[in-house]
Amino acid sequence: MIIRHRWRTAAAQLALWLVATGAVVYFSQQAYVGAHGLVASREFEVEIATLSAQLASLKETRESYEHRIDLLSSDQLDPDLLDEEARVDLGWLHPNDRVVETR
């Protein structure tokens, strides 16, 4: 009887250690390659850098458009820009004219 009791105690301790080790291994693996782990955070950082560069480019384009719109406002109308827009829209070009579209 005593031998069986010692065997059960040793088996219970071994099972407890195996379960604890399995849990530690599982959570360590998830911390490294899981959905919110180290690998995913590096991918998020790369995506954030890419999107930040794209945002800066879009802001620059928007500022360019806003500047052109401001030049066409009724308060301060730029005659050269108005002439350029009219020629492009109507297709009236002299054979010696050079047109460079900025769109």
Summary of the structure (lengths in Angstrom):
residues: 103
radius of gyration: 35.1
end to end distance: 91.5
largest distance: 111.8
contacts: 191
relative contact order: 0.04
helix: 76%
strand: 0%
